[in-house]
């Protein structure tokens, strides 16, 4: 699986539909990706293809509504709660 967790550094609640509308045309992924809300302005991105994930990471840093967005790659046997943004 090709997974990223993103932390949005804003006090506003992040809307998943708005995130998709913002990043889908910017990222221009070859395949689809899914997003799951993890709470506390943290979103889980599940990419169908590793190339798409690599392209997103390669072009960091990203912002959303002028607020910083940090990605961490999900690794096996490491709980998401242990990731440091």
C-alpha positions in Angstrom: 0.0 0.0 0.0 1.1 3.5 -0.7 0.0 5.6 2.3 0.7 9.1 3.6 -0.6 10.9 6.6 -1.0 14.7 6.4 -1.1 17.2 9.2 -2.8 20.5 8.3 -1.4 23.3 10.5 -4.5 25.4 10.8 -7.1 26.0 13.5 -9.9 25.7 11.0 -11.5 22.3 10.5 -10.3 20.8 7.3 -13.0 19.7 4.8 -12.1 16.5 2.9 -14.2 17.5 -0.2 -12.4 20.8 -0.3 -9.0 19.1 0.0 -9.8 16.8 -2.9 -11.0 19.7 -5.1 -7.8 21.6 -4.3 -5.2 18.9 -4.7 -6.5 16.6 -7.3 -5.9 19.1 -10.2 -2.6 20.2 -8.6 -1.2 16.7 -8.1 -2.5 15.4 -11.5 -2.1 11.8 -10.2 -2.3 9.1 -12.8 -4.5 7.0 -10.6 -7.0 7.7 -7.9 -6.4 8.3 -4.2 -8.7 8.0 -1.2 -8.8 10.2 1.8 -9.9 9.4 5.4 -10.3 11.9 8.2 -8.2 10.9 11.3 -9.4 13.9 13.4 -7.3 16.9 14.6 -6.8 18.1 11.1 -5.0 14.9 10.2 -5.9 13.1 6.9 -4.9 9.7 5.7 -4.1 9.4 1.9 -4.2 6.0 0.2 -2.7 6.1 -3.3 -3.2 3.4 -5.8 0.2 3.9 -7.3 3.6 4.5 -5.7 4.6 6.9 -8.5 1.8 9.2 -7.6 2.8 9.2 -3.9 6.4 9.9 -4.8 5.4 12.9 -6.9 3.4 14.4 -4.1 6.3 14.0 -1.7 8.8 15.2 -4.2 7.1 18.6 -4.6 6.7 19.4 -0.9 6.1 21.6 0.9 2.4 22.0 0.2 0.0 24.6 1.6 -3.7 24.5 2.0 -5.5 27.9 2.2 -2.1 29.5 3.1 -1.5 27.0 5.9 1.4 24.5 6.0 0.7 20.9 5.3 3.2 18.2 6.3 3.3 14.6 5.1 4.7 11.5 6.7 4.9 8.2 4.9 3.1 5.4 6.8 5.4 2.5 7.5 4.6 -1.0 8.6 4.5 -1.7 12.4 4.6 2.0 13.3 1.3 3.4 14.6 0.1 6.6 13.1 -0.2 8.1 16.6 3.6 7.8 16.8 4.3 9.9 13.8 6.0 13.3 14.4 5.1 16.1 12.2 
